Amino acid sequence: MTAIMTASELLSELSGETPPTLLDVRYEMAGPPGRDLYEAGHLPGAVFVDLDAELAGRPGPAGRHPLPDPADFGAAMRRAGVRADHPVVVYDGGNGWGAARAWWLLRWAGHRDVRVLDGGFARWRGPVGTDGPRPEPGDFTPEPGGMRLLDAEGAAALARRGVLLDARTAERYRGETEPIDPVAGHIPGALSAPTGENVDDGGLLLPADELRARFKRLGAVPEAEVGVYCGSGVSAAHQVWALAVAGLNAALYVGSWSEWVADPARPVATGADPG
């Protein structure tokens, strides 16, 4: 099952017999509210999904964007019209982070047909709506376990025996700057793999062969055990999505750095990659 869709493919599918359910997940940390962008214009029939309120639990010791309660997540998806046996396409403003978070959560919760619109709303050349659609309630009920998940202890162990990728910027990984969380640095043994390097200058995901080559250089190959984290489990979901497009199965440490540093007993490393 593919995890990606181009804007031209989506335009064609929307005019077909079984158009996918569309979820608008525009989100930027410290950026303009996604709902305001949605109301100014969105793909026809798309329903807005709030990342902070519907794709995450309450911030706290488990991180800034912990897993939502499955029952709450299921209710939000049903309100958005998500059905268990019907395709879903998720999109955001263009960087893919919010859309990938929705993709990962739906796949983790057991939905089998979810794709991310490559390049998001910025690449859309079809009609745009400003209405507030009221879809028929869906029937999707989460059955968690569809995607591999790491907790803090699992991430630490994976960094020792496998490949743990840090999806934040290289500067945050090295501990040179930390604009959000109270402690700078990275999980000992993790490798720097900024999410931004998964896309080209136009914001499109790199071709699968280029992604495979990139991840191979990091040791992320089919026979390796691979995990990913970031600041709060959002950009790392994009990394897991990119790995999936490349044909690689990776686990997500949802709590990520914001959970890791909530416990002062957990070790912190700084500086360049260990290898």
Accessible surface in RSA format (square Angstrom, percent):
REM  Atomic radii and reference values for relative SASA: ProtOr
REM  Chains: A
REM  Algorithm: Lee & Richards
REM  Probe-radius: 1.40
REM  Slices: 20
REM RES _ NUM      All-atoms   Total-Side   Main-Chain    Non-polar    All polar
REM                ABS   REL    ABS   REL    ABS   REL    ABS   REL    ABS   REL
RES MET A   1   166.73  86.3  82.30  54.5  84.43 201.0  77.20  65.6  89.53 118.6
RES THR A   2    74.23  52.8  57.20  58.0  17.03  40.6  55.58  74.7  18.64  28.2
RES ALA A   3    11.76  10.8   8.01  12.4   3.75   8.5   8.54  12.0   3.22   8.5
RES ILE A   4    41.13  23.4  35.20  26.2   5.93  14.3  35.20  25.3   5.93  16.1
RES MET A   5     2.58   1.3   2.04   1.3   0.55   1.3   2.58   2.2   0.00   0.0
RES THR A   6    58.61  41.7  57.86  58.7   0.75   1.8  57.62  77.4   0.99   1.5
RES ALA A   7    19.61  18.0  15.25  23.5   4.36   9.9  15.60  22.0   4.01  10.6
RES SER A   8    83.36  70.4  69.66  93.0  13.70  31.6  53.16 113.2  30.20  42.3
RES GLU A   9    88.13  50.6  82.73  62.6   5.39  12.8  36.68  70.9  51.45  42.0
RES LEU A  10     0.00   0.0   0.00   0.0   0.00   0.0   0.00   0.0   0.00   0.0
RES LEU A  11    81.21  45.2  78.28  56.0   2.93   7.4  78.28  55.0   2.93   7.9
RES SER A  12    75.41  63.7  62.94  84.0  12.47  28.7  32.48  69.2  42.92  60.1
RES GLU A  13    59.35  34.1  52.68  39.9   6.67  15.9  28.65  55.4  30.70  25.1
RES LEU A  14    46.58  25.9  27.22  19.5  19.36  48.7  27.47  19.3  19.12  51.4
RES SER A  15    98.66  83.4  59.69  79.7  38.98  89.8  50.85 108.3  47.82  67.0
RES GLY A  16    39.96  49.3   0.00   N/A  39.96  49.3  28.21  77.4  11.75  26.3
RES GLU A  17   179.08 102.8 142.04 107.5  37.03  88.2  63.44 122.7 115.63  94.4
RES THR A  18    93.88  66.8  86.09  87.3   7.79  18.6  58.14  78.1  35.74  54.0
RES PRO A  19    55.02  40.1  51.33  46.8   3.68  13.4  51.33  42.4   3.68  22.9
RES PRO A  20     8.36   6.1   0.00   0.0   8.36  30.4   0.10   0.1   8.26  51.3
RES THR A  21    20.62  14.7  12.74  12.9   7.88  18.8  15.76  21.2   4.86   7.3
RES LEU A  22     6.48   3.6   3.47   2.5   3.01   7.6   3.47   2.4   3.01   8.1
RES LEU A  23     0.08   0.0   0.08   0.1   0.00   0.0   0.08   0.1   0.00   0.0
RES ASP A  24     0.00   0.0   0.00   0.0   0.00   0.0   0.00   0.0   0.00   0.0
RES VAL A  25     0.19   0.1   0.19   0.2   0.00   0.0   0.19   0.2   0.00   0.0
RES ARG A  26    15.46   6.5  11.40   5.8   4.06   9.7   2.89   3.9  12.57   7.6
RES TYR A  27    32.63  15.2  24.86  14.1   7.77  20.2  22.74  17.1   9.89  12.2
RES GLU A  28    95.32  54.7  83.67  63.3  11.65  27.7  22.91  44.3  72.41  59.1
RES MET A  29    80.30  41.6  54.96  36.4  25.34  60.3  50.80  43.2  29.50  39.1
RES ALA A  30   113.04 103.9  55.10  85.0  57.94 131.8  74.35 104.7  38.70 102.5
RES GLY A  31    31.76  39.2   0.00   N/A  31.76  39.2  12.28  33.7  19.48  43.6
RES PRO A  32    69.84  50.9  59.18  53.9  10.66  38.7  66.15  54.6   3.69  22.9
RES PRO A  33    84.32  61.5  72.99  66.5  11.33  41.2  84.32  69.6   0.00   0.0
RES GLY A  34    11.26  13.9   0.00   N/A  11.26  13.9   0.68   1.9  10.58  23.7
RES ARG A  35   116.46  48.9 115.47  58.9   0.99   2.4  40.89  55.9  75.57  45.8
RES ASP A  36    82.48  57.8  74.48  74.1   8.00  18.9  24.77  58.3  57.71  57.6
RES LEU A  37    63.30  35.3  61.35  43.9   1.94   4.9  61.67  43.3   1.63   4.4
RES TYR A  38    12.82   6.0  12.82   7.3   0.00   0.0   9.72   7.3   3.10   3.8
RES GLU A  39    98.92  56.8  86.86  65.7  12.06  28.7  32.20  62.3  66.71  54.5
RES ALA A  40    82.78  76.1  47.77  73.7  35.01  79.6  59.22  83.4  23.56  62.4
RES GLY A  41     5.58   6.9   0.00   N/A   5.58   6.9   4.87  13.4   0.71   1.6
RES HIS A  42     0.19   0.1   0.19   0.1   0.00   0.0   0.19   0.2   0.00   0.0
RES LEU A  43     0.00   0.0   0.00   0.0   0.00   0.0   0.00   0.0   0.00   0.0
RES PRO A  44    51.02  37.2  41.91  38.2   9.11  33.1  43.50  35.9   7.52  46.7
RES GLY A  45    43.63  53.8   0.00   N/A  43.63  53.8  26.72  73.3  16.90  37.9
RES ALA A  46     0.00   0.0   0.00   0.0   0.00   0.0   0.00   0.0   0.00   0.0
RES VAL A  47    24.44  16.1  24.18  21.9   0.26   0.6  24.44  21.2   0.00   0.0
RES PHE A  48    17.25   8.6   6.15   3.8  11.09  28.9   6.15   3.7  11.09  31.7
RES VAL A  49     2.60   1.7   2.27   2.1   0.32   0.8   2.27   2.0   0.32   0.9
RES ASP A  50    46.54  32.6  46.08  45.9   0.46   1.1   6.45  15.2  40.09  40.0
RES LEU A  51     4.40   2.5   0.08   0.1   4.32  10.9   0.08   0.1   4.32  11.6
RES ASP A  52    81.24  56.9  69.35  69.0  11.89  28.1  28.44  66.9  52.80  52.7
RES ALA A  53    77.59  71.3  42.88  66.2  34.71  79.0  52.79  74.3  24.79  65.7
RES GLU A  54    38.66  22.2  33.68  25.5   4.98  11.9  15.99  30.9  22.67  18.5
RES LEU A  55     0.26   0.1   0.26   0.2   0.00   0.0   0.26   0.2   0.00   0.0
RES ALA A  56     7.57   7.0   0.53   0.8   7.04  16.0   0.53   0.7   7.04  18.6
RES GLY A  57    20.48  25.3   0.00   N/A  20.48  25.3  18.06  49.6   2.42   5.4
RES ARG A  58   215.80  90.6 197.77 100.8  18.03  42.9  73.41 100.3 142.39  86.3
RES PRO A  59    99.96  72.9  78.13  71.2  21.84  79.4  78.36  64.7  21.60 134.3
RES GLY A  60    37.34  46.0   0.00   N/A  37.34  46.0  26.14  71.7  11.20  25.1
RES PRO A  61   116.20  84.7 107.47  98.0   8.73  31.7 111.22  91.8   4.98  30.9
RES ALA A  62    48.28  44.4  44.02  67.9   4.26   9.7  45.72  64.4   2.57   6.8
RES GLY A  63     1.61   2.0   0.00   N/A   1.61   2.0   1.61   4.4   0.00   0.0
RES ARG A  64    54.20  22.8  50.22  25.6   3.98   9.5  47.61  65.1   6.59   4.0
RES HIS A  65    12.50   6.8  11.87   8.3   0.63   1.6   8.53   8.8   3.97   4.6
RES PRO A  66    14.82  10.8  13.89  12.7   0.92   3.4  14.82  12.2   0.00   0.0
RES LEU A  67    50.62  28.2  34.37  24.6  16.24  40.8  34.37  24.1  16.24  43.7
RES PRO A  68     6.86   5.0   4.20   3.8   2.66   9.7   4.61   3.8   2.26  14.0
RES ASP A  69    75.13  52.6  62.80  62.5  12.33  29.2  26.42  62.2  48.72  48.6
RES PRO A  70    52.34  38.1  52.12  47.5   0.22   0.8  52.34  43.2   0.00   0.0
RES ALA A  71    70.06  64.4  55.82  86.1  14.23  32.4  65.38  92.1   4.68  12.4
RES ASP A  72    94.30  66.1  87.79  87.4   6.51  15.4  25.89  60.9  68.41  68.2
RES PHE A  73     0.72   0.4   0.00   0.0   0.72   1.9   0.67   0.4   0.05   0.1
RES GLY A  74     0.06   0.1   0.00   N/A   0.06   0.1   0.06   0.2   0.00   0.0
RES ALA A  75    31.98  29.4  29.99  46.3   1.99   4.5  31.22  44.0   0.76   2.0
RES ALA A  76     3.95   3.6   1.66   2.6   2.29   5.2   1.66   2.3   2.29   6.1
RES MET A  77     0.99   0.5   0.99   0.7   0.00   0.0   0.58   0.5   0.40   0.5
RES ARG A  78    75.33  31.6  75.31  38.4   0.02   0.1  22.59  30.9  52.75  32.0
RES ARG A  79   147.08  61.8 129.45  66.0  17.62  42.0  77.45 105.9  69.62  42.2
RES ALA A  80     4.11   3.8   2.20   3.4   1.90   4.3   2.73   3.8   1.37   3.6
RES GLY A  81     6.32   7.8   0.00   N/A   6.32   7.8   1.86   5.1   4.45  10.0
RES VAL A  82     0.00   0.0   0.00   0.0   0.00   0.0   0.00   0.0   0.00   0.0
RES ARG A  83   105.37  44.2 105.32  53.7   0.05   0.1  28.80  39.4  76.56  46.4
RES ALA A  84    54.29  49.9  41.60  64.2  12.68  28.9  41.89  59.0  12.39  32.8
RES ASP A  85   134.53  94.2  98.05  97.6  36.48  86.3  50.67 119.3  83.86  83.6
RES HIS A  86    22.19  12.1  21.82  15.2   0.37   0.9   9.44   9.7  12.75  14.8
RES PRO A  87    23.15  16.9  23.10  21.1   0.05   0.2  23.10  19.1   0.05   0.3
RES VAL A  88     0.04   0.0   0.04   0.0   0.00   0.0   0.04   0.0   0.00   0.0
RES VAL A  89     0.00   0.0   0.00   0.0   0.00   0.0   0.00   0.0   0.00   0.0
RES VAL A  90     0.00   0.0   0.00   0.0   0.00   0.0   0.00   0.0   0.00   0.0
RES TYR A  91     0.00   0.0   0.00   0.0   0.00   0.0   0.00   0.0   0.00   0.0
RES ASP A  92     1.76   1.2   1.63   1.6   0.13   0.3   0.75   1.8   1.01   1.0
RES GLY A  93    36.72  45.3   0.00   N/A  36.72  45.3  23.05  63.3  13.67  30.6
RES GLY A  94    16.64  20.5   0.00   N/A  16.64  20.5  11.66  32.0   4.98  11.1
RES ASN A  95    71.49  49.3  53.79  52.0  17.70  42.6  39.52  95.1  31.97  30.9
RES GLY A  96     8.14  10.0   0.00   N/A   8.14  10.0   8.14  22.3   0.00   0.0
RES TRP A  97    88.01  35.3  88.01  42.6   0.00   0.0  82.44  44.0   5.58   9.0
RES GLY A  98     0.05   0.1   0.00   N/A   0.05   0.1   0.00   0.0   0.05   0.1
RES ALA A  99     0.46   0.4   0.46   0.7   0.00   0.0   0.46   0.6   0.00   0.0
RES ALA A 100     0.00   0.0   0.00   0.0   0.00   0.0   0.00   0.0   0.00   0.0
RES ARG A 101     0.95   0.4   0.95   0.5   0.00   0.0   0.56   0.8   0.40   0.2
RES ALA A 102     0.78   0.7   0.67   1.0   0.11   0.3   0.78   1.1   0.00   0.0
RES TRP A 103     6.61   2.7   6.61   3.2   0.00   0.0   5.55   3.0   1.06   1.7
RES TRP A 104     0.89   0.4   0.89   0.4   0.00   0.0   0.89   0.5   0.00   0.0
RES LEU A 105     0.06   0.0   0.06   0.0   0.00   0.0   0.06   0.0   0.00   0.0
RES LEU A 106     0.32   0.2   0.32   0.2   0.00   0.0   0.32   0.2   0.00   0.0
RES ARG A 107    61.58  25.9  61.58  31.4   0.00   0.0   0.54   0.7  61.04  37.0
RES TRP A 108    14.27   5.7  14.27   6.9   0.00   0.0   9.36   5.0   4.91   8.0
RES ALA A 109     0.31   0.3   0.00   0.0   0.31   0.7   0.00   0.0   0.31   0.8
RES GLY A 110    32.62  40.2   0.00   N/A  32.62  40.2  14.63  40.2  17.99  40.3
RES HIS A 111     1.97   1.1   0.72   0.5   1.24   3.2   1.97   2.0   0.00   0.0
RES ARG A 112   186.03  78.1 183.63  93.6   2.40   5.7  60.86  83.2 125.17  75.9
RES ASP A 113    34.52  24.2  34.40  34.2   0.11   0.3  11.53  27.1  22.99  22.9
RES VAL A 114     1.55   1.0   0.00   0.0   1.55   3.7   0.00   0.0   1.55   4.2
RES ARG A 115    26.22  11.0  26.22  13.4   0.00   0.0   1.68   2.3  24.54  14.9
RES VAL A 116     0.97   0.6   0.97   0.9   0.00   0.0   0.97   0.8   0.00   0.0
RES LEU A 117     2.80   1.6   0.00   0.0   2.80   7.0   0.00   0.0   2.80   7.5
RES ASP A 118    16.22  11.4  15.08  15.0   1.13   2.7   1.75   4.1  14.47  14.4
RES GLY A 119     6.90   8.5   0.00   N/A   6.90   8.5   0.97   2.7   5.93  13.3
RES GLY A 120     1.57   1.9   0.00   N/A   1.57   1.9   0.39   1.1   1.18   2.7
RES PHE A 121    52.39  26.2  48.26  29.9   4.12  10.7  48.26  29.3   4.12  11.8
RES ALA A 122    61.29  56.4  39.39  60.8  21.90  49.8  49.97  70.4  11.32  30.0
RES ARG A 123    87.22  36.6  82.40  42.0   4.83  11.5   7.32  10.0  79.90  48.4
RES TRP A 124    16.24   6.5   2.90   1.4  13.34  31.3   2.90   1.5  13.34  21.6
RES ARG A 125   184.63  77.5 149.35  76.1  35.29  84.0  83.00 113.4 101.63  61.6
RES GLY A 126    17.03  21.0   0.00   N/A  17.03  21.0   5.69  15.6  11.35  25.4
RES PRO A 127    87.23  63.6  74.30  67.7  12.93  47.0  86.56  71.5   0.67   4.2
RES VAL A 128    79.87  52.6  47.14  42.7  32.74  78.9  47.15  41.0  32.72  88.8
RES GLY A 129    14.67  18.1   0.00   N/A  14.67  18.1  14.67  40.3   0.00   0.0
RES THR A 130    97.53  69.4  73.03  74.0  24.50  58.4  39.10  52.5  58.43  88.3
RES ASP A 131    81.21  56.9  67.77  67.5  13.44  31.8  51.14 120.4  30.07  30.0
RES GLY A 132    59.57  73.5   0.00   N/A  59.57  73.5  29.75  81.6  29.82  66.8
RES PRO A 133    35.78  26.1  15.11  13.8  20.67  75.1  23.20  19.2  12.58  78.2
RES ARG A 134   227.84  95.7 193.48  98.6  34.35  81.8  72.09  98.5 155.75  94.4
RES PRO A 135    50.20  36.6  27.00  24.6  23.20  84.3  38.26  31.6  11.94  74.2
RES GLU A 136   149.46  85.8 139.03 105.2  10.43  24.8  63.95 123.7  85.51  69.8
RES PRO A 137   107.75  78.5  87.43  79.7  20.32  73.9  87.88  72.6  19.87 123.5
RES GLY A 138    10.55  13.0   0.00   N/A  10.55  13.0   0.71   1.9   9.84  22.0
RES ASP A 139    87.79  61.5  71.42  71.1  16.37  38.7  40.55  95.4  47.24  47.1
RES PHE A 140     5.59   2.8   5.59   3.5   0.00   0.0   5.59   3.4   0.00   0.0
RES THR A 141    89.58  63.7  80.12  81.2   9.46  22.6  59.03  79.3  30.55  46.2
RES PRO A 142    17.62  12.8   5.16   4.7  12.45  45.3   5.16   4.3  12.45  77.4
RES GLU A 143   130.48  74.9 121.06  91.6   9.42  22.4  40.53  78.4  89.95  73.4
RES PRO A 144    69.06  50.3  42.63  38.9  26.43  96.1  42.87  35.4  26.19 162.8
RES GLY A 145    62.01  76.5   0.00   N/A  62.01  76.5  32.20  88.4  29.81  66.8
RES GLY A 146    39.86  49.2   0.00   N/A  39.86  49.2  20.02  54.9  19.84  44.4
RES MET A 147    28.57  14.8  18.32  12.1  10.24  24.4  12.66  10.8  15.91  21.1
RES ARG A 148    78.93  33.1  71.85  36.6   7.08  16.9  52.37  71.6  26.57  16.1
RES LEU A 149    79.30  44.2  50.19  35.9  29.11  73.2  50.23  35.3  29.07  78.2
RES LEU A 150    20.99  11.7  14.35  10.3   6.63  16.7  16.03  11.3   4.95  13.3
RES ASP A 151    85.13  59.6  77.68  77.3   7.45  17.6  36.57  86.1  48.56  48.4
RES ALA A 152     2.88   2.6   2.16   3.3   0.72   1.6   2.30   3.2   0.58   1.5
RES GLU A 153   117.19  67.3 108.88  82.4   8.32  19.8  71.30 137.9  45.89  37.5
RES GLY A 154    20.14  24.8   0.00   N/A  20.14  24.8  19.69  54.0   0.45   1.0
RES ALA A 155     0.00   0.0   0.00   0.0   0.00   0.0   0.00   0.0   0.00   0.0
RES ALA A 156    21.75  20.0  19.73  30.5   2.01   4.6  20.66  29.1   1.09   2.9
RES ALA A 157    25.18  23.2  23.71  36.6   1.48   3.4  23.94  33.7   1.25   3.3
RES LEU A 158     0.00   0.0   0.00   0.0   0.00   0.0   0.00   0.0   0.00   0.0
RES ALA A 159    11.18  10.3   0.02   0.0  11.17  25.4   0.02   0.0  11.17  29.6
RES ARG A 160   186.13  78.2 146.64  74.7  39.49  94.0  76.29 104.3 109.84  66.6
RES ARG A 161   146.78  61.6 105.31  53.7  41.47  98.7  68.72  93.9  78.06  47.3
RES GLY A 162    27.21  33.6   0.00   N/A  27.21  33.6   7.69  21.1  19.52  43.7
RES VAL A 163    17.14  11.3  15.76  14.3   1.38   3.3  17.14  14.9   0.00   0.0
RES LEU A 164     0.82   0.5   0.00   0.0   0.82   2.1   0.00   0.0   0.82   2.2
RES LEU A 165     0.00   0.0   0.00   0.0   0.00   0.0   0.00   0.0   0.00   0.0
RES ASP A 166     0.00   0.0   0.00   0.0   0.00   0.0   0.00   0.0   0.00   0.0
RES ALA A 167     3.45   3.2   0.00   0.0   3.45   7.9   0.00   0.0   3.45   9.2
RES ARG A 168     7.65   3.2   1.66   0.8   5.99  14.3   7.65  10.5   0.00   0.0
RES THR A 169    72.05  51.2  69.39  70.3   2.67   6.4  67.18  90.2   4.87   7.4
RES ALA A 170    27.94  25.7  26.13  40.3   1.81   4.1  26.13  36.8   1.81   4.8
RES GLU A 171    78.27  44.9  78.27  59.2   0.00   0.0  27.76  53.7  50.51  41.2
RES ARG A 172    31.21  13.1  31.21  15.9   0.00   0.0   8.26  11.3  22.94  13.9
RES TYR A 173     1.40   0.7   1.40   0.8   0.00   0.0   1.40   1.1   0.00   0.0
RES ARG A 174    75.55  31.7  70.34  35.9   5.20  12.4  19.62  26.8  55.93  33.9
RES GLY A 175    21.98  27.1   0.00   N/A  21.98  27.1   0.79   2.2  21.19  47.5
RES GLU A 176   112.97  64.9  73.41  55.5  39.56  94.2  45.03  87.1  67.94  55.5
RES THR A 177    64.30  45.7  56.77  57.5   7.54  18.0  40.01  53.7  24.29  36.7
RES GLU A 178    33.78  19.4   6.57   5.0  27.21  64.8   6.81  13.2  26.96  22.0
RES PRO A 179    98.08  71.5  55.06  50.2  43.02 156.4  67.69  55.9  30.39 188.9
RES ILE A 180    71.92  40.9  39.93  29.7  31.99  77.1  44.04  31.7  27.88  75.7
RES ASP A 181    11.20   7.8   3.79   3.8   7.41  17.5   0.52   1.2  10.69  10.7
RES PRO A 182   117.55  85.7  75.19  68.5  42.35 154.0  88.36  73.0  29.19 181.4
RES VAL A 183    59.04  38.8  55.09  49.9   3.95   9.5  59.04  51.3   0.00   0.0
RES ALA A 184    31.02  28.5  20.47  31.6  10.55  24.0  20.47  28.8  10.55  28.0
RES GLY A 185     0.00   0.0   0.00   N/A   0.00   0.0   0.00   0.0   0.00   0.0
RES HIS A 186     4.66   2.5   4.66   3.2   0.00   0.0   0.15   0.2   4.51   5.2
RES ILE A 187     0.75   0.4   0.75   0.6   0.00   0.0   0.75   0.5   0.00   0.0
RES PRO A 188    47.75  34.8  41.25  37.6   6.50  23.6  42.31  34.9   5.44  33.8
RES GLY A 189    34.90  43.0   0.00   N/A  34.90  43.0  19.00  52.1  15.90  35.6
RES ALA A 190     0.00   0.0   0.00   0.0   0.00   0.0   0.00   0.0   0.00   0.0
RES LEU A 191    38.06  21.2  38.06  27.2   0.00   0.0  38.06  26.7   0.00   0.0
RES SER A 192    20.09  17.0  12.40  16.6   7.69  17.7  11.06  23.5   9.03  12.7
RES ALA A 193     0.51   0.5   0.00   0.0   0.51   1.2   0.51   0.7   0.00   0.0
RES PRO A 194    20.54  15.0  20.54  18.7   0.00   0.0  20.54  17.0   0.00   0.0
RES THR A 195     2.76   2.0   1.89   1.9   0.87   2.1   1.89   2.5   0.87   1.3
RES GLY A 196    50.25  62.0   0.00   N/A  50.25  62.0  35.05  96.2  15.20  34.0
RES GLU A 197   100.25  57.6  88.47  66.9  11.78  28.0  39.34  76.1  60.91  49.7
RES ASN A 198     0.00   0.0   0.00   0.0   0.00   0.0   0.00   0.0   0.00   0.0
RES VAL A 199    42.23  27.8  29.36  26.6  12.86  31.0  29.36  25.5  12.86  34.9
RES ASP A 200    61.72  43.2  49.70  49.5  12.02  28.4  29.15  68.6  32.57  32.5
RES ASP A 201   162.65 113.9 122.01 121.4  40.64  96.1  45.18 106.3 117.47 117.2
RES GLY A 202    46.71  57.6   0.00   N/A  46.71  57.6  29.77  81.7  16.94  37.9
RES GLY A 203    25.59  31.6   0.00   N/A  25.59  31.6  21.17  58.1   4.42   9.9
RES LEU A 204    45.53  25.4  45.53  32.6   0.00   0.0  45.53  32.0   0.00   0.0
RES LEU A 205    12.44   6.9   0.72   0.5  11.71  29.4   0.72   0.5  11.71  31.5
RES LEU A 206    33.99  18.9  31.38  22.5   2.61   6.5  31.39  22.0   2.60   7.0
RES PRO A 207    74.40  54.2  62.67  57.1  11.72  42.6  74.37  61.4   0.03   0.2
RES ALA A 208    32.12  29.5  24.88  38.4   7.25  16.5  24.88  35.0   7.25  19.2
RES ASP A 209    88.81  62.2  80.90  80.5   7.92  18.7  32.81  77.2  56.00  55.8
RES GLU A 210    88.34  50.7  81.94  62.0   6.40  15.2  32.40  62.7  55.94  45.7
RES LEU A 211     0.00   0.0   0.00   0.0   0.00   0.0   0.00   0.0   0.00   0.0
RES ARG A 212   113.08  47.5 109.82  56.0   3.26   7.8  45.87  62.7  67.21  40.7
RES ALA A 213    46.24  42.5  39.17  60.4   7.07  16.1  44.75  63.0   1.48   3.9
RES ARG A 214    16.46   6.9  16.18   8.2   0.27   0.7  12.13  16.6   4.33   2.6
RES PHE A 215     0.00   0.0   0.00   0.0   0.00   0.0   0.00   0.0   0.00   0.0
RES LYS A 216   143.80  70.2 133.98  82.2   9.82  23.4  76.84  69.2  66.96  71.3
RES ARG A 217   184.39  77.4 143.78  73.3  40.61  96.7  79.08 108.1 105.31  63.8
RES LEU A 218    34.12  19.0  26.92  19.3   7.19  18.1  31.64  22.2   2.48   6.7
RES GLY A 219    31.13  38.4   0.00   N/A  31.13  38.4  26.94  73.9   4.18   9.4
RES ALA A 220     1.03   0.9   0.00   0.0   1.03   2.3   0.00   0.0   1.03   2.7
RES VAL A 221    32.68  21.5  30.96  28.0   1.72   4.2  31.62  27.5   1.06   2.9
RES PRO A 222   113.61  82.8  81.97  74.7  31.64 115.0  87.35  72.1  26.26 163.2
RES GLU A 223   151.26  86.8 110.16  83.3  41.10  97.9  71.59 138.5  79.67  65.0
RES ALA A 224    30.84  28.4  11.70  18.1  19.14  43.5  19.70  27.7  11.14  29.5
RES GLU A 225    65.43  37.6  54.89  41.5  10.55  25.1  30.21  58.4  35.22  28.8
RES VAL A 226     1.63   1.1   1.60   1.4   0.03   0.1   1.60   1.4   0.03   0.1
RES GLY A 227     0.00   0.0   0.00   N/A   0.00   0.0   0.00   0.0   0.00   0.0
RES VAL A 228     0.00   0.0   0.00   0.0   0.00   0.0   0.00   0.0   0.00   0.0
RES TYR A 229     0.00   0.0   0.00   0.0   0.00   0.0   0.00   0.0   0.00   0.0
RES CYS A 230     1.97   1.5   1.97   2.2   0.00   0.0   0.21   0.5   1.76   1.9
RES GLY A 231     5.50   6.8   0.00   N/A   5.50   6.8   3.07   8.4   2.42   5.4
RES SER A 232     3.42   2.9   1.64   2.2   1.78   4.1   0.10   0.2   3.32   4.7
RES GLY A 233     0.00   0.0   0.00   N/A   0.00   0.0   0.00   0.0   0.00   0.0
RES VAL A 234     4.31   2.8   4.30   3.9   0.01   0.0   4.30   3.7   0.01   0.0
RES SER A 235     8.99   7.6   7.85  10.5   1.13   2.6   1.49   3.2   7.50  10.5
RES ALA A 236     0.00   0.0   0.00   0.0   0.00   0.0   0.00   0.0   0.00   0.0
RES ALA A 237     0.00   0.0   0.00   0.0   0.00   0.0   0.00   0.0   0.00   0.0
RES HIS A 238     2.04   1.1   2.04   1.4   0.00   0.0   0.43   0.4   1.61   1.9
RES GLN A 239     0.00   0.0   0.00   0.0   0.00   0.0   0.00   0.0   0.00   0.0
RES VAL A 240     2.01   1.3   1.85   1.7   0.16   0.4   1.85   1.6   0.16   0.4
RES TRP A 241     4.81   1.9   4.81   2.3   0.00   0.0   4.81   2.6   0.00   0.0
RES ALA A 242     0.00   0.0   0.00   0.0   0.00   0.0   0.00   0.0   0.00   0.0
RES LEU A 243     0.00   0.0   0.00   0.0   0.00   0.0   0.00   0.0   0.00   0.0
RES ALA A 244    38.55  35.4  20.61  31.8  17.94  40.8  23.22  32.7  15.33  40.6
RES VAL A 245    32.23  21.2  13.09  11.8  19.14  46.1  19.37  16.8  12.86  34.9
RES ALA A 246     2.01   1.9   0.00   0.0   2.01   4.6   0.00   0.0   2.01   5.3
RES GLY A 247    62.29  76.8   0.00   N/A  62.29  76.8  34.67  95.1  27.62  61.9
RES LEU A 248    12.23   6.8   6.89   4.9   5.34  13.4   9.85   6.9   2.37   6.4
RES ASN A 249   102.04  70.4  84.09  81.3  17.95  43.2  39.13  94.2  62.91  60.8
RES ALA A 250     1.76   1.6   0.04   0.1   1.72   3.9   0.04   0.1   1.72   4.6
RES ALA A 251     0.94   0.9   0.94   1.5   0.00   0.0   0.94   1.3   0.00   0.0
RES LEU A 252     0.02   0.0   0.02   0.0   0.00   0.0   0.02   0.0   0.00   0.0
RES TYR A 253     0.59   0.3   0.59   0.3   0.00   0.0   0.59   0.4   0.00   0.0
RES VAL A 254     7.37   4.9   7.11   6.4   0.26   0.6   7.11   6.2   0.26   0.7
RES GLY A 255     7.19   8.9   0.00   N/A   7.19   8.9   2.53   6.9   4.66  10.4
RES SER A 256     0.00   0.0   0.00   0.0   0.00   0.0   0.00   0.0   0.00   0.0
RES TRP A 257     0.00   0.0   0.00   0.0   0.00   0.0   0.00   0.0   0.00   0.0
RES SER A 258    11.10   9.4   2.79   3.7   8.31  19.1   3.23   6.9   7.87  11.0
RES GLU A 259    32.36  18.6  32.36  24.5   0.00   0.0   1.14   2.2  31.22  25.5
RES TRP A 260     5.82   2.3   5.82   2.8   0.00   0.0   5.82   3.1   0.00   0.0
RES VAL A 261    16.19  10.7   1.77   1.6  14.42  34.7   5.31   4.6  10.88  29.5
RES ALA A 262    53.36  49.1  17.41  26.9  35.95  81.8  28.59  40.3  24.77  65.6
RES ASP A 263    54.74  38.3  51.01  50.8   3.73   8.8  14.67  34.5  40.07  40.0
RES PRO A 264   132.03  96.2  97.06  88.5  34.97 127.1 107.41  88.7  24.62 153.0
RES ALA A 265    89.10  81.9  53.28  82.2  35.81  81.5  64.32  90.6  24.78  65.6
RES ARG A 266    51.62  21.7  42.65  21.7   8.97  21.3  13.91  19.0  37.71  22.9
RES PRO A 267    82.44  60.1  71.17  64.9  11.27  41.0  82.44  68.1   0.00   0.0
RES VAL A 268    59.91  39.4  27.34  24.8  32.57  78.5  27.34  23.8  32.57  88.3
RES ALA A 269    26.42  24.3  20.07  31.0   6.35  14.4  26.42  37.2   0.00   0.0
RES THR A 270    91.11  64.8  66.75  67.7  24.37  58.1  33.26  44.7  57.85  87.5
RES GLY A 271    30.94  38.2   0.00   N/A  30.94  38.2  30.40  83.4   0.54   1.2
RES ALA A 272    77.68  71.4  56.95  87.9  20.73  47.2  58.37  82.2  19.30  51.1
RES ASP A 273    58.67  41.1  40.92  40.7  17.76  42.0  15.22  35.8  43.45  43.3
RES PRO A 274    94.53  68.9  49.22  44.9  45.31 164.7  61.11  50.4  33.43 207.7
RES GLY A 275   104.77 129.2   0.00   N/A 104.77 129.2  57.26 157.1  47.51 106.4
END  Absolute sums over single chains surface
CHAIN  1 A    11988.6       8820.3       3168.3       6723.5       5265.1
END  Absolute sums over all chains
TOTAL         11988.6       8820.3       3168.3       6723.5       5265.1
